Amino acid sequence: MSSIAIALQIYFKHIPKDTITKKPQPLLTILVGFFIGSLSSLLGIAGGEYSASFLDYYHFKIKKVTGTTAAIGLMISTSATIGFLLLGKDKDVLAHLPFSIGYIYVPAVIQICLTSLVMALIS
């Protein structure tokens, strides 16, 4: 549901009445980054839509927003993968699944990567 609200806000270019022209405070960016990273890891998403909304609220240029969210997505997904590998390495939850490492099921990762590569070439 939040994705729909974010998409509508960006589509209709809703600009808040109190237009902000300055950059966010460093402490705020740390807190928002921690929240977005944690939520993204739990939901299994890259966090780009939340990061883009935050940066768009502070009126960053869309090219910078796109590049920044791509880099953020890479960092979130890498750290989440490492976390799932380490947290699940001693668990027997996925012991019945062959080719699983921690909470990561390797055949699914390979399929997602191959599909992403094919779709990136198509688009």
ChimeraX commands (.cxc) that place a marker at each C-alpha (Angstrom):
marker #1 position 0.00,0.00,0.00 radius 0.5
marker #1 position 2.82,2.39,0.79 radius 0.5
marker #1 position 4.25,1.82,-2.70 radius 0.5
marker #1 position 1.01,3.05,-4.25 radius 0.5
marker #1 position 0.98,6.15,-2.05 radius 0.5
marker #1 position 4.61,6.92,-2.88 radius 0.5
marker #1 position 4.00,6.43,-6.61 radius 0.5
marker #1 position 0.98,8.74,-6.53 radius 0.5
marker #1 position 2.90,11.38,-4.61 radius 0.5
marker #1 position 5.75,11.32,-7.13 radius 0.5
marker #1 position 3.37,11.22,-10.11 radius 0.5
marker #1 position 1.35,14.22,-8.98 radius 0.5
marker #1 position 4.54,15.99,-7.76 radius 0.5
marker #1 position 3.06,16.82,-4.40 radius 0.5
marker #1 position 5.26,19.53,-2.94 radius 0.5
marker #1 position 4.74,20.25,0.76 radius 0.5
marker #1 position 3.56,23.74,1.67 radius 0.5
marker #1 position 6.65,24.36,3.75 radius 0.5
marker #1 position 9.12,23.85,0.91 radius 0.5
marker #1 position 12.48,22.76,2.24 radius 0.5
marker #1 position 15.55,24.14,0.52 radius 0.5
marker #1 position 18.28,22.88,2.82 radius 0.5
marker #1 position 19.77,19.42,3.19 radius 0.5
marker #1 position 18.72,17.16,6.07 radius 0.5
marker #1 position 20.74,17.09,9.27 radius 0.5
marker #1 position 23.36,14.29,9.54 radius 0.5
marker #1 position 21.66,12.73,12.58 radius 0.5
marker #1 position 18.35,12.60,10.69 radius 0.5
marker #1 position 19.96,10.91,7.70 radius 0.5
marker #1 position 21.55,8.31,9.99 radius 0.5
marker #1 position 18.24,7.57,11.72 radius 0.5
marker #1 position 16.28,7.45,8.46 radius 0.5
marker #1 position 18.97,5.28,6.86 radius 0.5
marker #1 position 18.87,2.85,9.77 radius 0.5
marker #1 position 15.07,2.69,9.61 radius 0.5
marker #1 position 14.99,2.22,5.82 radius 0.5
marker #1 position 17.73,-0.42,5.94 radius 0.5
marker #1 position 16.05,-2.35,8.73 radius 0.5
marker #1 position 12.63,-2.22,7.11 radius 0.5
marker #1 position 14.03,-3.15,3.71 radius 0.5
marker #1 position 15.89,-6.15,5.10 radius 0.5
marker #1 position 12.79,-7.42,6.88 radius 0.5
marker #1 position 10.58,-6.94,3.82 radius 0.5
marker #1 position 13.14,-8.29,1.36 radius 0.5
marker #1 position 13.18,-5.16,-0.80 radius 0.5
marker #1 position 16.00,-2.89,-1.82 radius 0.5
marker #1 position 14.63,0.21,-0.11 radius 0.5
marker #1 position 14.76,2.42,-3.18 radius 0.5
marker #1 position 11.20,3.67,-2.93 radius 0.5
marker #1 position 11.64,4.82,0.66 radius 0.5
marker #1 position 15.03,6.37,-0.02 radius 0.5
marker #1 position 13.74,8.10,-3.15 radius 0.5
marker #1 position 10.81,9.57,-1.23 radius 0.5
marker #1 position 13.10,10.89,1.47 radius 0.5
marker #1 position 15.48,12.46,-1.05 radius 0.5
marker #1 position 12.61,13.80,-3.15 radius 0.5
marker #1 position 11.17,15.47,-0.05 radius 0.5
marker #1 position 14.41,17.42,0.26 radius 0.5
marker #1 position 14.27,18.33,-3.46 radius 0.5
marker #1 position 17.35,16.49,-4.67 radius 0.5
marker #1 position 17.61,16.28,-8.46 radius 0.5
marker #1 position 16.01,13.15,-9.87 radius 0.5
marker #1 position 19.26,11.96,-11.49 radius 0.5
marker #1 position 21.01,12.09,-8.12 radius 0.5
marker #1 position 18.05,10.37,-6.47 radius 0.5
marker #1 position 18.14,7.53,-9.00 radius 0.5
marker #1 position 21.87,6.94,-8.65 radius 0.5
marker #1 position 21.78,7.23,-4.88 radius 0.5
marker #1 position 18.89,4.78,-4.49 radius 0.5
marker #1 position 20.69,2.27,-6.71 radius 0.5
marker #1 position 23.78,2.50,-4.50 radius 0.5
marker #1 position 21.67,2.31,-1.35 radius 0.5
marker #1 position 19.88,-0.78,-2.68 radius 0.5
marker #1 position 23.19,-2.50,-3.29 radius 0.5
marker #1 position 24.42,-1.72,0.22 radius 0.5
marker #1 position 21.15,-2.80,1.87 radius 0.5
marker #1 position 20.91,-6.06,-0.05 radius 0.5
marker #1 position 24.57,-6.94,0.55 radius 0.5
marker #1 position 24.41,-6.29,4.28 radius 0.5
marker #1 position 21.07,-8.11,4.58 radius 0.5
marker #1 position 22.46,-11.13,2.74 radius 0.5
marker #1 position 25.50,-11.26,5.01 radius 0.5
marker #1 position 23.22,-10.94,8.02 radius 0.5
marker #1 position 20.95,-13.78,6.86 radius 0.5
marker #1 position 23.99,-15.96,6.18 radius 0.5
marker #1 position 25.49,-15.36,9.62 radius 0.5
marker #1 position 22.27,-15.44,11.65 radius 0.5
marker #1 position 21.05,-18.66,10.09 radius 0.5
marker #1 position 24.28,-20.62,9.85 radius 0.5
marker #1 position 23.72,-22.58,13.08 radius 0.5
marker #1 position 19.96,-22.94,12.73 radius 0.5
marker #1 position 18.27,-26.16,11.70 radius 0.5
marker #1 position 15.30,-24.35,10.16 radius 0.5
marker #1 position 16.46,-24.96,6.60 radius 0.5
marker #1 position 18.32,-28.21,7.26 radius 0.5
marker #1 position 15.77,-30.14,5.19 radius 0.5
marker #1 position 16.51,-27.96,2.15 radius 0.5
marker #1 position 19.62,-28.93,0.23 radius 0.5
marker #1 position 21.73,-26.03,-1.10 radius 0.5
marker #1 position 20.76,-23.63,1.67 radius 0.5
marker #1 position 23.33,-21.56,3.51 radius 0.5
marker #1 position 21.97,-19.96,6.64 radius 0.5
marker #1 position 18.64,-18.42,5.73 radius 0.5
marker #1 position 19.63,-18.19,2.05 radius 0.5
marker #1 position 18.36,-20.73,-0.48 radius 0.5
marker #1 position 21.03,-20.70,-3.19 radius 0.5
marker #1 position 18.91,-22.00,-6.17 radius 0.5
marker #1 position 16.43,-19.17,-5.60 radius 0.5
marker #1 position 19.24,-16.62,-5.54 radius 0.5
marker #1 position 20.61,-17.96,-8.83 radius 0.5
marker #1 position 17.16,-17.86,-10.45 radius 0.5
marker #1 position 16.53,-14.30,-9.30 radius 0.5
marker #1 position 19.96,-13.18,-10.57 radius 0.5
marker #1 position 19.49,-14.83,-13.97 radius 0.5
marker #1 position 16.00,-13.37,-14.37 radius 0.5
marker #1 position 17.26,-9.92,-13.41 radius 0.5
marker #1 position 20.08,-10.12,-15.94 radius 0.5
marker #1 position 17.73,-11.17,-18.74 radius 0.5
marker #1 position 15.21,-8.46,-17.91 radius 0.5
marker #1 position 17.96,-5.82,-17.68 radius 0.5
marker #1 position 19.05,-6.76,-21.20 radius 0.5
marker #1 position 15.47,-6.58,-22.49 radius 0.5
marker #1 position 14.68,-3.19,-20.97 radius 0.5
marker link #1:1,2 radius 0.2
marker link #1:2,3 radius 0.2
marker link #1:3,4 radius 0.2
marker link #1:4,5 radius 0.2
marker link #1:5,6 radius 0.2
marker link #1:6,7 radius 0.2
marker link #1:7,8 radius 0.2
marker link #1:8,9 radius 0.2
marker link #1:9,10 radius 0.2
marker link #1:10,11 radius 0.2
marker link #1:11,12 radius 0.2
marker link #1:12,13 radius 0.2
marker link #1:13,14 radius 0.2
marker link #1:14,15 radius 0.2
marker link #1:15,16 radius 0.2
marker link #1:16,17 radius 0.2
marker link #1:17,18 radius 0.2
marker link #1:18,19 radius 0.2
marker link #1:19,20 radius 0.2
marker link #1:20,21 radius 0.2
marker link #1:21,22 radius 0.2
marker link #1:22,23 radius 0.2
marker link #1:23,24 radius 0.2
marker link #1:24,25 radius 0.2
marker link #1:25,26 radius 0.2
marker link #1:26,27 radius 0.2
marker link #1:27,28 radius 0.2
marker link #1:28,29 radius 0.2
marker link #1:29,30 radius 0.2
marker link #1:30,31 radius 0.2
marker link #1:31,32 radius 0.2
marker link #1:32,33 radius 0.2
marker link #1:33,34 radius 0.2
marker link #1:34,35 radius 0.2
marker link #1:35,36 radius 0.2
marker link #1:36,37 radius 0.2
marker link #1:37,38 radius 0.2
marker link #1:38,39 radius 0.2
marker link #1:39,40 radius 0.2
marker link #1:40,41 radius 0.2
marker link #1:41,42 radius 0.2
marker link #1:42,43 radius 0.2
marker link #1:43,44 radius 0.2
marker link #1:44,45 radius 0.2
marker link #1:45,46 radius 0.2
marker link #1:46,47 radius 0.2
marker link #1:47,48 radius 0.2
marker link #1:48,49 radius 0.2
marker link #1:49,50 radius 0.2
marker link #1:50,51 radius 0.2
marker link #1:51,52 radius 0.2
marker link #1:52,53 radius 0.2
marker link #1:53,54 radius 0.2
marker link #1:54,55 radius 0.2
marker link #1:55,56 radius 0.2
marker link #1:56,57 radius 0.2
marker link #1:57,58 radius 0.2
marker link #1:58,59 radius 0.2
marker link #1:59,60 radius 0.2
marker link #1:60,61 radius 0.2
marker link #1:61,62 radius 0.2
marker link #1:62,63 radius 0.2
marker link #1:63,64 radius 0.2
marker link #1:64,65 radius 0.2
marker link #1:65,66 radius 0.2
marker link #1:66,67 radius 0.2
marker link #1:67,68 radius 0.2
marker link #1:68,69 radius 0.2
marker link #1:69,70 radius 0.2
marker link #1:70,71 radius 0.2
marker link #1:71,72 radius 0.2
marker link #1:72,73 radius 0.2
marker link #1:73,74 radius 0.2
marker link #1:74,75 radius 0.2
marker link #1:75,76 radius 0.2
marker link #1:76,77 radius 0.2
marker link #1:77,78 radius 0.2
marker link #1:78,79 radius 0.2
marker link #1:79,80 radius 0.2
marker link #1:80,81 radius 0.2
marker link #1:81,82 radius 0.2
marker link #1:82,83 radius 0.2
marker link #1:83,84 radius 0.2
marker link #1:84,85 radius 0.2
marker link #1:85,86 radius 0.2
marker link #1:86,87 radius 0.2
marker link #1:87,88 radius 0.2
marker link #1:88,89 radius 0.2
marker link #1:89,90 radius 0.2
marker link #1:90,91 radius 0.2
marker link #1:91,92 radius 0.2
marker link #1:92,93 radius 0.2
marker link #1:93,94 radius 0.2
marker link #1:94,95 radius 0.2
marker link #1:95,96 radius 0.2
marker link #1:96,97 radius 0.2
marker link #1:97,98 radius 0.2
marker link #1:98,99 radius 0.2
marker link #1:99,100 radius 0.2
marker link #1:100,101 radius 0.2
marker link #1:101,102 radius 0.2
marker link #1:102,103 radius 0.2
marker link #1:103,104 radius 0.2
marker link #1:104,105 radius 0.2
marker link #1:105,106 radius 0.2
marker link #1:106,107 radius 0.2
marker link #1:107,108 radius 0.2
marker link #1:108,109 radius 0.2
marker link #1:109,110 radius 0.2
marker link #1:110,111 radius 0.2
marker link #1:111,112 radius 0.2
marker link #1:112,113 radius 0.2
marker link #1:113,114 radius 0.2
marker link #1:114,115 radius 0.2
marker link #1:115,116 radius 0.2
marker link #1:116,117 radius 0.2
marker link #1:117,118 radius 0.2
marker link #1:118,119 radius 0.2
marker link #1:119,120 radius 0.2
marker link #1:120,121 radius 0.2
marker link #1:121,122 radius 0.2
marker link #1:122,123 radius 0.2
view
